[in-house]
Amino acid sequence: MRVCIARKSEKFHWHKGGHNINYGKGRVVRKRTETRVSYYSQLSFEVTLNSPEDKIYFAYCYPYTFSRLSNLLVDINAKTKQKDCVKETILCKALSGLDVPLITVTSRIHSDPKNF
């Protein structure tokens, strides 16, 4: 696993990077019972800084914008309009108030299974 990195000096182009990457049990206690202690996980890595003024963003995975998702859903709905395999519903509302879509992909949604 590598860390996703975007730098201002590279026009915020996201890429995988970092070295000495370690993921495992940390030292901070998460839960303690009479018989067991569990710890939070910890991710550590090193990154070489090119300039002290550079702005750097880190992410666990490549960021995916809501605009990109919306465009993808429009494209999927246009291509599968006549097909009985994709259904889009609302999962919940995000903290921002936007609808969070739920996409169901199956062999048949509205078809009667007795006919097959």
N, C-alpha and C positions, 0 to 999 in steps of 0.2 A: 504494500500500500504506500502510495506517495501522497503528499499534501498538494492541494491546488493553491497556486500562488499567482497573484496579479500585482504588477508594479506600475506606478505612475510613469516611471522612466521608459516603460515598454508599452505605453498607451493602454494599460490595464488589460493586456492580452492574457487570458488565463492559460496556465500550463501546469503540469505536474512537476514537483521539485522537492527540494530538501534532501538532507542526508543525515545519517545516524538516526534513523527513524525507529522509534520503539513504541509499542503499544502493549499495555499490560496492566496489572494490578497496581494501583497507586497506594499512597500511604494514608489517605484521608478515609476515615471510617464512615461507611454508609449506614450500616445497621448492626447493632450489637444485641445478641440474645444471650441467654445463660450458657448455651452450648456452642455458639458460633458467632464469628465476627465477619462481616462482609465489607469489602472496600470498593470505592469508586474506581473506575478504570482511568488510565492516564495515557495521553498521547504526548510524546516528546520528539522534537526534531531540531535540526540546526539548519539555518539559512545564512548564506553569505550576503552581507549588505554591500551594495555597490556605492551608495552615497548616503551620508547621514540625513540628507534632506528628502530622500525618496520616500514615497508613501507606499506601503505594502499591505495587501489584503490576503488573508488565508481562509481557506474553506476545506471542509471534509470532502466535498464533491464539487464538480463544476456547477456554478450557479445557473439556474434556469429561470428566465424572466416570465412574469405572468403574460406579457404580450406574446412571447414566443409560444406559450401554452395555448393561448386563445387562438392564435393563427393555426396551430396544429389541429386543434379541435374543429375549427371551421373546415379545414382541408379534409379531415377524416369524415366528418358528417357529409360533405359534398360527395366524396368518393363512395360512401357506403349507404347513401340515401335509399336505394332500392334493395339493399341487402338486409337480411334479417339476422345480423350478427353483432351489431354495435348499438349500445344504448347509453345515452348520456343523461345522468341525473345529478342532483345537487347533494353532495355529502354533508356539508355544513357551511357555516359562514366563517371566514377568517376574521381575525381581530380587526382588520381594516374595513370589514363590512362586505368584502367581495365574496361571491359564491365560490366554494371549493368544489370542482367537478369530480364526479365519480364516473369512470368509464367502465362499462361491462362489455367484455368481448366473449362471445360464446358461439356455439354452432347455430343455435336458433333462439330467438327471443319470443316472438309472437306466434310461432308455428305450433300446431297441435302435435305433440309427440306421438299420438296414436296413428298419425298418417305416415309414419316412417317405419 
